[in-house]
Every structure is written in structure tokens, then in C-alpha cells.
Amino acid sequence: MTNTMQKHAPLWRPLEEKGYRRLFAGQLLSDFGNWLDFIALSALIVYAWGHGSMALAALSICIGLPYVVVGPFMSVRTQRMPGKTIMIVCDLLRAGTAVGLAFAPSLPVLLALVLVKYSVSATFDPLRQGAVKRLVAPATLAQASSLSQMAANLTKIVGPAAGGALLSGLGTTAPFFASAAMYALSAIMLAAIPAWSGAASEEKKEKASLRAAWRHMLGRPTLRGAILFASSMFFLVFLYDGLFPLLTKEAGMDESRLGLLVGAVGAGSVVGALVAGQWSGWQRRPLAYMAGASLASGTLIVSVGLAAAEIIDVPLAVWLLAFAGLGFTGAQSAVPFGYVLQSETDEATVGPVSALAGALQTSSMLVAPVIGAALAGWLGIGGVLIAIGAVTVVAAGGYRFVGAAAGRTSGKSAKAAAESASS
């Protein structure tokens, strides 16, 4: 009876917990602020200031570097501090830097402020993972992972559209002020979640160290496999992700079309997260499911590359469908990854392990955007997408049909452990 109830637990079950509802609302607000910033930054650099692919690569590096350098270190330090208070302070600091971005006079100043802003975000994210662990029952971790992805990706629909409207109607500074307001509202919402203290016992302090988190990751085959596979896919994504503003510009699309395409990715992501949250069959083999989703994503990337290279001619509607498909397949991989991250850790290790995972994934942002920009100058943007899509297909297909078999047993064990903890 218990297993049946868990398999068919509704997607919204975690929201029955008051504390998680407030955390979810705070995430929704801050993610909305992130996407307002994203569109404004891209438009400012490419359209207003006229910079090219290397400037976009520098932006990607400034976004990713804090998750590699700051995130793991702060995930250990904040384990011993009042987590709720630190999360609120982080939101307020992000609001302040968003206001600063509105007055940035040049690219170097803008990049410096972006570096500060995402250093704060790298501190915030592991704490949020720990808060989820404390506020959600083990039996509904998959649903919580799906809701988290929906919050992150729903804002890809509203955020780009709102950012584009603010840019057109009120100028380039308006999205930054709106972003600051979202962070401030998020801080107010987080003030209502239950407080928790840092690690008290020596045992908990030891488990919260980066060394212990690394050992924990290496000792869990499912967790290790999910993190390594996700990291390799992130590297491939970051090779081309920063090139999309240039792709739309070369295709004769303006900022509003860029917003539409990013919004289509968000729409597909929301649907993908909803599907993954409603159907729990992937919990038996989460790694194989992640690989299958990446296999489909690689195929779509090749198709977008063919259109970008003008090998095939497609209307805007097909562009939107392709980008929505990229969002759908991305969420189909991200939800199982979030579930594995939560189900394979405890309260002491979830923050450091998630920070290590973030560091491994976003470390590719230090080199991949530069490589992607260089390849774009050599192969063209269409050629880069075709090549990366082909590599993604080969890598994901090989992992699905060879490597994922090794994780079947451990995946079942992780699910059994979660069910046992909840009974």
C-alpha cells in the first residue's frame, strides 16, 4: 500500500508543507529575477554595446567561475551558520548588485558586478538544497525536484517576455530594477520559512566537509554516475549556449525574437518537468533516463544547426518547436538528476555535495564558451551546433546502452532506501 501511494503521489504533494510552499515561492521570485537579468545582459552586450562572441564568453565565465571557486568553499562555511538568515542576506545582496548593473558604464564594470552577483548565488544554491531536504518528506523528493525545475523553467517563459517588454518600453535599465525587486520579494518570502541552525556535533561537522562530500560521492555509484554524466553534458551545452544571441542576430531576428526562443525553451522545460514529476517510472533507472533525454537533445541540436547553417530553411514556428524540444529534453534529464542528488545524500552532505556537483558542472563554463566562440569563427555557428549535437548523440547513446546498465541495481537501492526512510 505504501509503495503504491508513493508511486502515484501527486506532483503538488510537497506544497502541502507550509515551509516548502514559502521556499518554492521564494525560488520562483528569485529565478524570475535571474531571467530578467539574463535577457538584459545579453541585449546590452550584443545589441546596445555591439560586442561579439568573446564578450558573451566572458559573461559566461563570470557567471560560472563563482560556482567553481566560491560555491564549494561557502557550502562548508555556511553549514555552521543560520541557514535561513544567510539565504535572506544573499537575496538582499543580489538585489543590490542588480541595481548596480543598471548603472554599469562599461563592459569591465558590468562583468565585475556579474561576478559578485553570481558569487552570492553560488552561496545561496547549496543552502536552498539543504532547505528542501529539511522541508520535504523522502517519499516526495521526486515531486520536489520536478517542482524546482518547473519554478526554474516557468520563469524562462515569463522572464524573457517581461524583460523584452521592459527593454522596449522603459529602456535597458528597467529589467535590472525589476530584478532587484524580485530578489527583495524573495527575501521577504524566505523570512517566513522555519529557521535551522548549523552543524552542532563533531560528526556532523566532519560530514559537512568537502573531503567527506567527495568521499560520499565516490562511494555512491548512482550519485557519482549522475554527477559525471551531467557534468559532461553541461560542457557540451556551454560550448553553444552563449552563441544563441549571435545566432538570432545572424538569422535576422531582433531582441524580441530572442526572447521568444528563450521563452520556448522555458515552455518546453515546464512541460518536461511536469511529465517527469507525474510519471515516476524513471526512478528505477534514473541514469538511463538521463542519457535517453540527452540523446534526444543531441538530435535536436543537430537540427537547429542545420537550420542555422541554412542547409534547411524553416519558419519561426519550427524554430520555436525545436527550442521547446530542447527545453523538454533538458528537464527530462534535470529532474532525475535533482532526485538522485537529494535521495543519495543526508542533511549534512546535501549542501557540500550539491556544491561539488555545481562546481564540476559549471567548471566547463571557464573554457567551453571560449572554445565555442573560437569554433564559431572557424565553422560558423551552424557548424558548431551540428558538431556538438553529433557528439552529444554519440556520448549519450553510448552511456545509455553501455554505461547505464551498471547503475540499474544502485538506482533501485536508492529508491528502496528512500521508501524505507519514509515508512
VOPAGU-2260 file (C-alpha; in pm, 1 decimal, decimal comma):
REM VOPAGU-2260
SITE   aa  ch    i         X         Y         Z
SITE  MET   A    0       0,0       0,0       0,0
SITE  THR   A    1     278,5     243,0      89,8
SITE  ASN   A    2     465,7     180,7    -235,9
SITE  THR   A    3     150,6     235,2    -440,1
SITE  MET   A    4      81,3     563,7    -268,5
SITE  GLN   A    5     437,2     681,1    -327,5
SITE  LYS   A    6     435,7     591,3    -694,5
SITE  HIS   A    7     114,7     787,0    -751,0
SITE  ALA   A    8     182,7    1078,9    -514,6
SITE  PRO   A    9      60,1    1393,8    -692,3
SITE  LEU   A   10     309,7    1643,5    -820,8
SITE  TRP   A   11     185,1    1911,8    -582,0
SITE  ARG   A   12     219,7    1699,8    -265,3
SITE  PRO   A   13     532,4    1883,3    -134,7
SITE  LEU   A   14     339,5    2211,9    -145,3
SITE  GLU   A   15     116,7    2083,0     133,5
SITE  GLU   A   16     407,2    2166,0     365,7
SITE  LYS   A   17     381,4    2535,7     461,2
SITE  GLY   A   18     757,2    2582,4     485,6
SITE  TYR   A   19     820,5    2433,9     142,3
SITE  ARG   A   20     543,4    2648,6     -10,7
SITE  ARG   A   21     726,6    2959,8     106,4
SITE  LEU   A   22    1061,8    2828,1     -12,8
SITE  PHE   A   23     908,5    2744,9    -351,1
SITE  ALA   A   24     760,4    3094,8    -379,2
SITE  GLY   A   25    1097,1    3247,5    -293,4
SITE  GLN   A   26    1267,9    3036,4    -561,0
SITE  LEU   A   27    1005,7    3138,2    -816,9
SITE  LEU   A   28    1064,6    3507,6    -745,8
SITE  SER   A   29    1444,6    3489,6    -748,8
SITE  ASP   A   30    1450,8    3275,8   -1065,4
SITE  PHE   A   31    1226,3    3532,2   -1233,2
SITE  GLY   A   32    1479,4    3797,5   -1136,3
SITE  ASN   A   33    1759,5    3585,1   -1283,3
SITE  TRP   A   34    1590,9    3566,2   -1622,9
SITE  LEU   A   35    1513,2    3936,3   -1631,5
SITE  ASP   A   36    1887,9    3989,5   -1578,8
SITE  PHE   A   37    1983,2    3734,7   -1842,9
SITE  ILE   A   38    1792,6    3898,5   -2125,5
SITE  ALA   A   39    1904,3    4246,5   -2024,2
SITE  LEU   A   40    2270,7    4143,5   -2004,8
SITE  SER   A   41    2264,9    3969,4   -2342,5
SITE  ALA   A   42    2084,2    4256,6   -2512,9
SITE  LEU   A   43    2310,8    4517,8   -2355,0
SITE  ILE   A   44    2630,9    4341,0   -2460,7
SITE  VAL   A   45    2529,4    4237,1   -2812,9
SITE  TYR   A   46    2272,2    4493,8   -2926,4
SITE  ALA   A   47    2347,1    4813,2   -2729,6
SITE  TRP   A   48    2726,9    4792,0   -2699,5
SITE  GLY   A   49    2790,4    4589,7   -3017,4
SITE  HIS   A   50    3022,9    4328,9   -2866,8
SITE  GLY   A   51    3066,2    3981,2   -3017,9
SITE  SER   A   52    3116,9    3621,0   -2917,0
SITE  MET   A   53    3421,1    3680,2   -2693,0
SITE  ALA   A   54    3227,3    3927,5   -2478,2
SITE  LEU   A   55    2949,9    3670,7   -2439,5
SITE  ALA   A   56    3213,9    3411,9   -2349,0
SITE  ALA   A   57    3348,9    3648,2   -2080,7
SITE  LEU   A   58    2996,6    3689,0   -1945,0
SITE  SER   A   59    2956,2    3310,8   -1924,2
SITE  ILE   A   60    3288,6    3281,9   -1740,5
SITE  CYS   A   61    3185,2    3545,5   -1485,4
SITE  ILE   A   62    2860,8    3357,3   -1428,0
SITE  GLY   A   63    3028,9    3017,2   -1393,6
SITE  LEU   A   64    3351,1    3097,0   -1204,9
SITE  PRO   A   65    3181,2    3156,2    -865,5
SITE  TYR   A   66    3019,5    2811,5    -876,2
SITE  VAL   A   67    3364,0    2656,0    -913,7
SITE  VAL   A   68    3560,6    2869,6    -666,0
SITE  VAL   A   69    3310,5    3020,3    -422,0
SITE  GLY   A   70    3031,0    2761,4    -409,7
SITE  PRO   A   71    3218,9    2460,4    -266,0
SITE  PHE   A   72    3403,4    2670,6      -6,5
SITE  MET   A   73    3093,4    2856,3     112,0
SITE  SER   A   74    2883,9    2537,3     119,9
SITE  VAL   A   75    3104,1    2416,9     407,0
SITE  ARG   A   76    3125,2    2751,1     586,5
SITE  THR   A   77    2751,0    2812,6     577,2
SITE  GLN   A   78    2675,9    2464,1     714,0
SITE  ARG   A   79    2777,4    2603,2    1053,5
SITE  MET   A   80    2570,7    2923,1    1025,2
SITE  PRO   A   81    2196,8    3001,3    1047,5
SITE  GLY   A   82    2091,2    2887,8     700,6
SITE  LYS   A   83    1769,1    3089,6     676,8
SITE  THR   A   84    1946,5    3414,4     769,0
SITE  ILE   A   85    2222,0    3357,5     512,6
SITE  MET   A   86    1965,2    3291,6     238,7
SITE  ILE   A   87    1786,2    3619,8     316,7
SITE  VAL   A   88    2114,7    3813,2     318,8
SITE  CYS   A   89    2204,7    3657,1     -17,2
SITE  ASP   A   90    1877,9    3776,0    -170,0
SITE  LEU   A   91    1932,0    4128,5     -41,2
SITE  LEU   A   92    2288,0    4134,6    -175,6
SITE  ARG   A   93    2165,6    4018,0    -517,0
SITE  ALA   A   94    1906,3    4295,1    -515,3
SITE  GLY   A   95    2184,1    4548,1    -451,5
SITE  THR   A   96    2407,0    4418,4    -730,8
SITE  ALA   A   97    2113,2    4416,7    -972,5
SITE  VAL   A   98    2067,4    4789,0    -905,9
SITE  GLY   A   99    2441,5    4833,8    -962,6
SITE  LEU   A  100    2416,2    4661,9   -1302,1
SITE  ALA   A  101    2162,6    4922,1   -1411,9
SITE  PHE   A  102    2432,7    5189,9   -1380,3
SITE  ALA   A  103    2728,0    4992,5   -1523,1
SITE  PRO   A  104    2908,9    5228,5   -1765,6
SITE  SER   A  105    3121,6    4969,2   -1947,5
SITE  LEU   A  106    3174,8    4600,2   -2010,1
SITE  PRO   A  107    3451,2    4554,0   -1743,9
SITE  VAL   A  108    3234,8    4710,2   -1470,7
SITE  LEU   A  109    2936,0    4504,1   -1581,7
SITE  LEU   A  110    3137,5    4182,2   -1570,0
SITE  ALA   A  111    3274,0    4266,0   -1223,6
SITE  LEU   A  112    2921,8    4314,8   -1089,3
SITE  VAL   A  113    2805,7    3992,1   -1254,7
SITE  LEU   A  114    3093,6    3813,2   -1082,5
SITE  VAL   A  115    2981,1    3947,5    -743,7
SITE  LYS   A  116    2616,3    3865,9    -806,1
SITE  TYR   A  117    2681,6    3505,6    -901,8
SITE  SER   A  118    2924,2    3459,5    -612,7
SITE  VAL   A  119    2627,1    3531,3    -388,2
SITE  SER   A  120    2409,6    3292,6    -592,1
SITE  ALA   A  121    2674,4    3019,7    -555,8
SITE  THR   A  122    2643,5    3063,3    -179,2
SITE  PHE   A  123    2263,5    3062,1    -190,1
SITE  ASP   A  124    2201,2    2749,9    -400,5
SITE  PRO   A  125    2351,6    2480,3    -169,2
SITE  LEU   A  126    2156,1    2632,2     120,2
SITE  ARG   A  127    1836,6    2603,4     -81,2
SITE  GLN   A  128    1910,7    2235,9    -148,5
SITE  GLY   A  129    1957,7    2184,3     224,6
SITE  ALA   A  130    1629,7    2362,4     296,7
SITE  VAL   A  131    1447,3    2129,2      55,1
SITE  LYS   A  132    1598,7    1831,5     236,1
SITE  ARG   A  133    1465,3    1960,7     569,0
SITE  LEU   A  134    1119,1    2061,0     446,6
SITE  VAL   A  135    1022,0    1769,8     217,1
SITE  ALA   A  136     946,9    1407,6     308,7
SITE  PRO   A  137    1171,1    1146,1     138,8
SITE  ALA   A  138     869,5     993,7     -37,2
SITE  THR   A  139     806,1    1316,4    -231,3
SITE  LEU   A  140    1163,4    1411,9    -325,2
SITE  ALA   A  141    1096,1    1332,7    -692,9
SITE  GLN   A  142     797,1    1566,8    -692,0
SITE  ALA   A  143    1001,5    1836,5    -516,6
SITE  SER   A  144    1272,9    1800,9    -782,3
SITE  SER   A  145    1010,6    1838,4   -1053,9
SITE  LEU   A  146     859,0    2145,3    -886,2
SITE  SER   A  147    1203,8    2300,6    -853,5
SITE  GLN   A  148    1266,8    2251,9   -1224,4
SITE  MET   A  149     923,3    2392,9   -1304,1
SITE  ALA   A  150     998,8    2702,6   -1095,9
SITE  ALA   A  151    1334,2    2746,6   -1269,8
SITE  ASN   A  152    1191,1    2696,1   -1616,0
SITE  LEU   A  153     849,8    2858,7   -1584,6
SITE  THR   A  154    1038,6    3184,0   -1540,3
SITE  LYS   A  155    1201,2    3122,6   -1879,7
SITE  ILE   A  156     858,3    3190,3   -2027,9
SITE  VAL   A  157     759,0    3495,7   -1826,7
SITE  GLY   A  158    1107,5    3636,8   -1764,7
SITE  PRO   A  159    1226,7    3683,5   -2124,0
SITE  ALA   A  160     889,1    3821,9   -2233,4
SITE  ALA   A  161     880,0    4066,0   -1940,6
SITE  GLY   A  162    1245,6    4157,3   -1991,2
SITE  GLY   A  163    1187,7    4225,6   -2359,8
SITE  ALA   A  164     882,4    4437,6   -2283,8
SITE  LEU   A  165    1071,5    4640,1   -2022,2
SITE  LEU   A  166    1364,2    4688,2   -2261,4
SITE  SER   A  167    1135,0    4812,5   -2537,2
SITE  GLY   A  168     915,3    5031,1   -2320,8
SITE  LEU   A  169    1140,6    5166,8   -2046,8
SITE  GLY   A  170    1499,8    5117,2   -2162,9
SITE  THR   A  171    1791,3    4890,1   -2076,5
SITE  THR   A  172    1798,4    4972,5   -1703,4
SITE  ALA   A  173    1437,7    4874,1   -1631,6
SITE  PRO   A  174    1493,5    4495,0   -1621,9
SITE  PHE   A  175    1768,8    4536,2   -1362,5
SITE  PHE   A  176    1542,2    4736,8   -1130,0
SITE  ALA   A  177    1267,9    4478,8   -1177,1
SITE  SER   A  178    1518,5    4203,6   -1098,5
SITE  ALA   A  179    1617,6    4381,3    -775,9
SITE  ALA   A  180    1251,5    4397,0    -674,6
SITE  MET   A  181    1211,0    4022,7    -731,2
SITE  TYR   A  182    1509,0    3944,3    -506,1
SITE  ALA   A  183    1371,2    4172,4    -234,7
SITE  LEU   A  184    1032,3    3998,5    -250,1
SITE  SER   A  185    1208,2    3661,4    -233,9
SITE  ALA   A  186    1385,8    3771,1      84,2
SITE  ILE   A  187    1050,9    3864,5     238,4
SITE  MET   A  188     907,6    3524,6     147,8
SITE  LEU   A  189    1208,0    3335,1     285,5
SITE  ALA   A  190    1175,3    3522,1     615,3
SITE  ALA   A  191     866,9    3307,5     682,8
SITE  ILE   A  192    1029,6    2963,5     641,5
SITE  PRO   A  193    1139,7    2766,4     951,1
SITE  ALA   A  194    1486,8    2852,1    1077,1
SITE  TRP   A  195    1760,9    2595,4    1124,9
SITE  SER   A  196    2098,2    2605,2    1295,0
SITE  GLY   A  197    2435,5    2495,9    1162,0
SITE  ALA   A  198    2614,4    2168,1    1228,5
SITE  ALA   A  199    2648,6    2115,8    1603,7
SITE  SER   A  200    2818,9    1782,7    1666,3
SITE  GLU   A  201    3172,1    1697,6    1558,4
SITE  GLU   A  202    3033,0    1412,4    1348,4
SITE  LYS   A  203    2805,9    1648,6    1155,2
SITE  LYS   A  204    3088,9    1897,6    1107,9
SITE  GLU   A  205    3308,3    1622,9     961,9
SITE  LYS   A  206    3029,7    1506,8     727,3
SITE  ALA   A  207    2981,5    1864,6     610,1
SITE  SER   A  208    3342,1    1896,6     490,6
SITE  LEU   A  209    3433,2    1895,0     120,9
SITE  ARG   A  210    3659,1    1593,0     170,5
SITE  ALA   A  211    3373,2    1394,4     325,9
SITE  ALA   A  212    3138,1    1509,8      48,6
SITE  TRP   A  213    3387,2    1390,1    -214,0
SITE  ARG   A  214    3417,6    1050,2     -43,7
SITE  HIS   A  215    3040,7    1029,6     -18,7
SITE  MET   A  216    3002,4    1098,6    -391,1
SITE  LEU   A  217    3268,2     844,9    -491,3
SITE  GLY   A  218    3109,9     577,8    -271,0
SITE  ARG   A  219    2765,0     607,2    -430,8
SITE  PRO   A  220    2762,5     469,0    -789,3
SITE  THR   A  221    2430,2     627,7    -883,4
SITE  LEU   A  222    2525,9     966,7    -742,6
SITE  ARG   A  223    2872,6     952,1    -898,6
SITE  GLY   A  224    2737,2     846,4   -1236,3
SITE  ALA   A  225    2468,7    1116,5   -1238,8
SITE  ILE   A  226    2713,2    1393,6   -1149,1
SITE  LEU   A  227    2978,3    1286,8   -1401,6
SITE  PHE   A  228    2727,6    1240,8   -1683,1
SITE  ALA   A  229    2554,8    1572,0   -1610,0
SITE  SER   A  230    2891,9    1747,2   -1598,8
SITE  SER   A  231    2991,9    1612,6   -1940,2
SITE  MET   A  232    2658,6    1718,9   -2089,1
SITE  PHE   A  233    2694,3    2064,6   -1931,5
SITE  PHE   A  234    3030,2    2105,8   -2104,2
SITE  LEU   A  235    2870,3    2035,5   -2441,0
SITE  VAL   A  236    2580,3    2271,2   -2368,9
SITE  PHE   A  237    2810,6    2556,4   -2269,0
SITE  LEU   A  238    3000,3    2522,6   -2596,4
SITE  TYR   A  239    2699,7    2664,8   -2779,0
SITE  ASP   A  240    2466,2    2817,7   -2519,0
SITE  GLY   A  241    2626,2    3163,3   -2523,7
SITE  LEU   A  242    2610,0    3175,3   -2904,7
SITE  PHE   A  243    2229,9    3194,1   -2924,9
SITE  PRO   A  244    2212,5    3577,0   -2921,6
SITE  LEU   A  245    2453,0    3581,6   -3217,4
SITE  LEU   A  246    2256,4    3304,8   -3388,6
SITE  THR   A  247    1934,6    3506,0   -3373,3
SITE  LYS   A  248    2114,0    3822,1   -3485,5
SITE  GLU   A  249    2268,0    3646,5   -3787,9
SITE  ALA   A  250    1927,3    3496,8   -3869,7
SITE  GLY   A  251    1782,0    3848,8   -3887,5
SITE  MET   A  252    1590,6    3825,2   -3558,6
SITE  ASP   A  253    1573,7    4112,8   -3310,8
SITE  GLU   A  254    1574,0    4106,8   -2928,0
SITE  SER   A  255    1204,8    4019,7   -2913,1
SITE  ARG   A  256    1261,5    3703,5   -3120,9
SITE  LEU   A  257    1548,9    3608,0   -2889,5
SITE  GLY   A  258    1307,1    3643,7   -2600,2
SITE  LEU   A  259    1053,0    3424,5   -2781,7
SITE  LEU   A  260    1309,0    3149,2   -2840,7
SITE  VAL   A  261    1430,1    3154,9   -2480,5
SITE  GLY   A  262    1066,1    3154,8   -2372,7
SITE  ALA   A  263    1005,6    2847,8   -2591,9
SITE  VAL   A  264    1288,5    2668,9   -2408,5
SITE  GLY   A  265    1116,6    2761,2   -2083,6
SITE  ALA   A  266     778,5    2634,5   -2202,4
SITE  GLY   A  267     928,6    2303,3   -2307,0
SITE  SER   A  268    1111,5    2279,3   -1974,8
SITE  VAL   A  269     792,7    2330,4   -1776,1
SITE  VAL   A  270     612,2    2058,3   -1970,4
SITE  GLY   A  271     912,6    1827,5   -1935,4
SITE  ALA   A  272     932,1    1882,5   -1559,8
SITE  LEU   A  273     556,4    1826,5   -1528,8
SITE  VAL   A  274     577,9    1498,1   -1717,5
SITE  ALA   A  275     876,7    1379,4   -1514,4
SITE  GLY   A  276     701,3    1471,4   -1189,9
SITE  GLN   A  277     377,0    1292,9   -1277,7
SITE  TRP   A  278     538,3     971,2   -1405,0
SITE  SER   A  279     774,3     803,3   -1158,6
SITE  GLY   A  280     890,6     508,6   -1370,9
SITE  TRP   A  281    1228,1     672,6   -1432,5
SITE  GLN   A  282    1314,3     634,3   -1062,7
SITE  ARG   A  283    1403,1     269,4   -1129,9
SITE  ARG   A  284    1677,9     368,1   -1376,8
SITE  PRO   A  285    1741,2     742,1   -1342,2
SITE  LEU   A  286    2080,9     735,8   -1515,7
SITE  ALA   A  287    1949,8     556,6   -1823,5
SITE  TYR   A  288    1661,7     802,4   -1840,5
SITE  MET   A  289    1901,4    1098,8   -1822,8
SITE  ALA   A  290    2105,7     950,4   -2107,8
SITE  GLY   A  291    1794,4     892,4   -2320,6
SITE  ALA   A  292    1686,0    1253,4   -2275,0
SITE  SER   A  293    2031,9    1377,9   -2377,8
SITE  LEU   A  294    2022,6    1151,8   -2684,1
SITE  ALA   A  295    1702,8    1323,8   -2798,4
SITE  SER   A  296    1851,2    1665,4   -2713,2
SITE  GLY   A  297    2157,6    1599,9   -2929,9
SITE  THR   A  298    1935,1    1515,1   -3225,4
SITE  LEU   A  299    1750,7    1844,9   -3184,7
SITE  ILE   A  300    2077,6    2039,4   -3162,3
SITE  VAL   A  301    2187,6    1892,4   -3496,4
SITE  SER   A  302    1855,3    2002,3   -3648,1
SITE  VAL   A  303    1895,5    2358,6   -3515,2
SITE  GLY   A  304    2248,0    2361,8   -3653,7
SITE  LEU   A  305    2126,7    2261,3   -3998,9
SITE  ALA   A  306    1877,6    2547,8   -3992,0
SITE  ALA   A  307    2140,3    2793,8   -3865,8
SITE  ALA   A  308    2376,6    2688,4   -4147,1
SITE  GLU   A  309    2089,6    2745,4   -4394,5
SITE  ILE   A  310    2113,1    2384,0   -4510,1
SITE  ILE   A  311    1743,5    2362,6   -4435,9
SITE  ASP   A  312    1500,2    2655,5   -4439,8
SITE  VAL   A  313    1248,1    2665,1   -4154,4
SITE  PRO   A  314     989,9    2923,2   -4044,1
SITE  LEU   A  315     981,5    3081,2   -3698,7
SITE  ALA   A  316     723,1    2827,6   -3578,4
SITE  VAL   A  317     967,5    2541,9   -3638,7
SITE  TRP   A  318    1244,2    2732,9   -3459,1
SITE  LEU   A  319    1011,2    2768,4   -3161,2
SITE  LEU   A  320     920,6    2398,3   -3166,0
SITE  ALA   A  321    1287,3    2297,8   -3180,3
SITE  PHE   A  322    1378,8    2522,8   -2888,4
SITE  ALA   A  323    1079,2    2396,7   -2692,1
SITE  GLY   A  324    1204,6    2043,6   -2758,3
SITE  LEU   A  325    1545,4    2137,5   -2618,9
SITE  GLY   A  326    1374,5    2262,3   -2303,6
SITE  PHE   A  327    1163,0    1948,4   -2274,0
SITE  THR   A  328    1456,1    1708,6   -2305,8
SITE  GLY   A  329    1668,0    1920,8   -2071,3
SITE  ALA   A  330    1404,3    1898,8   -1797,6
SITE  GLN   A  331    1365,8    1526,2   -1855,0
SITE  SER   A  332    1732,5    1493,6   -1759,5
SITE  ALA   A  333    1739,5    1759,7   -1485,7
SITE  VAL   A  334    1452,4    1621,7   -1275,7
SITE  PRO   A  335    1611,1    1274,5   -1231,7
SITE  PHE   A  336    1943,0    1443,2   -1153,0
SITE  GLY   A  337    1784,0    1654,5    -879,7
SITE  TYR   A  338    1612,6    1346,1    -737,9
SITE  VAL   A  339    1939,1    1148,6    -727,3
SITE  LEU   A  340    2114,8    1442,2    -559,9
SITE  GLN   A  341    1853,6    1456,4    -283,4
SITE  SER   A  342    1790,7    1082,8    -237,0
SITE  GLU   A  343    2161,5     990,8    -222,7
SITE  THR   A  344    2255,6    1247,8      46,9
SITE  ASP   A  345    2154,6    1340,7     402,2
SITE  GLU   A  346    2110,4    1679,7     572,2
SITE  ALA   A  347    2483,2    1715,5     643,0
SITE  THR   A  348    2608,8    1618,5     295,7
SITE  VAL   A  349    2342,9    1759,7      61,5
SITE  GLY   A  350    2487,8    2114,3      65,1
SITE  PRO   A  351    2855,5    2026,5       5,6
SITE  VAL   A  352    2771,0    1751,4    -245,4
SITE  SER   A  353    2539,8    1983,1    -442,5
SITE  ALA   A  354    2812,8    2250,0    -438,0
SITE  LEU   A  355    3067,7    1997,6    -567,9
SITE  ALA   A  356    2824,1    1890,4    -838,5
SITE  GLY   A  357    2770,5    2254,5    -931,3
SITE  ALA   A  358    3145,5    2313,6    -940,8
SITE  LEU   A  359    3204,2    2014,9   -1168,7
SITE  GLN   A  360    2918,9    2114,1   -1398,0
SITE  THR   A  361    2993,3    2483,8   -1427,1
SITE  SER   A  362    3371,8    2448,4   -1436,6
SITE  SER   A  363    3315,5    2389,0   -1804,9
SITE  MET   A  364    3195,7    2749,9   -1828,5
SITE  LEU   A  365    3555,8    2859,7   -1774,8
SITE  VAL   A  366    3674,7    2707,9   -2101,8
SITE  ALA   A  367    3374,4    2588,8   -2303,9
SITE  PRO   A  368    3241,9    2934,5   -2405,9
SITE  VAL   A  369    3587,1    3039,2   -2530,0
SITE  ILE   A  370    3621,7    2713,9   -2724,8
SITE  GLY   A  371    3270,2    2757,9   -2862,9
SITE  ALA   A  372    3343,8    3116,0   -2969,3
SITE  ALA   A  373    3666,3    3007,2   -3141,7
SITE  LEU   A  374    3487,0    2721,9   -3318,1
SITE  ALA   A  375    3213,9    2962,5   -3431,0
SITE  GLY   A  376    3478,2    3174,8   -3602,1
SITE  TRP   A  377    3609,5    2866,0   -3779,0
SITE  LEU   A  378    3299,5    2655,5   -3851,3
SITE  GLY   A  379    3026,0    2914,0   -3821,9
SITE  ILE   A  380    2750,2    2894,0   -3562,1
SITE  GLY   A  381    2557,7    2633,1   -3760,9
SITE  GLY   A  382    2864,8    2413,5   -3794,4
SITE  VAL   A  383    2932,8    2434,5   -3420,7
SITE  LEU   A  384    2577,7    2322,9   -3339,8
SITE  ILE   A  385    2591,7    2032,9   -3583,3
SITE  ALA   A  386    2923,5    1911,4   -3442,5
SITE  ILE   A  387    2817,2    1945,2   -3077,8
SITE  GLY   A  388    2483,5    1777,9   -3143,1
SITE  ALA   A  389    2658,2    1483,2   -3307,3
SITE  VAL   A  390    2898,7    1444,3   -3013,9
SITE  THR   A  391    2604,6    1461,1   -2770,9
SITE  VAL   A  392    2423,1    1184,6   -2959,5
SITE  VAL   A  393    2729,4     960,1   -2956,8
SITE  ALA   A  394    2811,2    1023,0   -2589,4
SITE  ALA   A  395    2455,0     988,7   -2460,4
SITE  GLY   A  396    2382,9     686,0   -2678,1
SITE  GLY   A  397    2698,2     512,0   -2560,8
SITE  TYR   A  398    2620,8     583,9   -2198,0
SITE  ARG   A  399    2261,1     467,9   -2228,0
SITE  PHE   A  400    2339,5     137,4   -2395,0
SITE  VAL   A  401    2666,2      57,6   -2217,3
SITE  GLY   A  402    2731,6     256,8   -1901,1
SITE  ALA   A  403    2378,2     297,6   -1765,5
SITE  ALA   A  404    2339,2     -77,4   -1714,3
SITE  ALA   A  405    2584,7     -57,8   -1426,3
SITE  GLY   A  406    2358,3     183,5   -1241,6
SITE  ARG   A  407    2039,3     -22,1   -1250,7
SITE  THR   A  408    2095,9    -201,6    -924,0
SITE  SER   A  409    2216,9     107,7    -740,4
SITE  GLY   A  410    1922,1     305,6    -872,3
SITE  LYS   A  411    1682,6      50,6    -726,4
SITE  SER   A  412    1874,6      60,1    -399,5
SITE  ALA   A  413    1845,6     440,0    -379,8
SITE  LYS   A  414    1470,2     422,4    -430,0
SITE  ALA   A  415    1434,5     144,7    -173,8
SITE  ALA   A  416    1634,1     347,3      76,0
SITE  ALA   A  417    1410,0     649,4      26,1
SITE  GLU   A  418    1097,5     435,9      67,8
SITE  SER   A  419    1240,9     275,5     379,4
SITE  ALA   A  420    1323,5     615,0     531,6
SITE  SER   A  421     968,8     736,9     473,6
SITE  SER   A  422     791,2     430,9     615,6
